[in-house]
Amino acid sequence: LTYAESPYGVGNSSGSGSAAVALPEGAKEGPNRIPTFVDYEKGMKYAKDNNKAVLLDFTGHACVNCRKMEENVWSEPDVLSKLQNDVVLISLYVDDKEALPEAEQYISETTGKSIKTVGNKWSDFQIKNYQANAQPYYVVLDGDGNRMNEPIGYTPDKEEYLNWLTEGINKFNK
C-alpha cells in the first residue's frame, strides 16, 4: 500500500471512506492509519504525558521486510488494535537522507563515522542504545526510555509478534 500512488483507490485519499484518525500534535498518519511520530523526543513526551507505552520502530524507506511487517502483521486486527490504542508508535528511518543542520552533525563515539543525515543519527542511536543495526527492529519502552522486554527484529508470524507486543504492554501496565 505504501508504494501505490493511490493506496486507497482513485479519488479516495482517506482510505475506507471513514473519517481520518485524529492525530496528536507532532504525529502523522503512518502505516495502516496508525498515528506515528518520526521525532523521538516529541513521541516520548507524548507517551509520558499520556501514560502510554512506546513502540520504537527502527525502519527504512527502502526496507522491504519493514513493509512486509506493516502489510502482513501490523494490519491484522488484533495487532492493529494494540498499535492504534495501547502504544505510541515512533518510527525512526535509518535511511532518511535529509541533512542534519550543521550544528547537529557529529562524529559517532560508537562507530567513529560522520553523522550528517537524519538516517545516520537514528542508525547511530540504534547501535549505541541497542547494539543492533537491523531493520525492522522493535523496542517497547516506557516514557523514560526503559525497555519493557527484549527487542525483536523481523517477525512475520503474527501470533509471535502479538505475544511479544502484548508482553511489553503488560509489563508497562504493571
Secondary structure, DSSP 8 states (H G I E B T S, - for coil): -TT-SSTT-TT-SSSSSS------TT-EE-GGG-EEESSHHHHHHHHHHTT-EEEEEEE-TT-HHHHHHHHHTTTSHHHHHHHHHTEEEEEEETT---B--GGG-EE-TTT--EE-BHHHHHHHHHHHHHS---SSEEEEE-TTS-BSS--B-----HHHHHHHHHHHHHHHH-
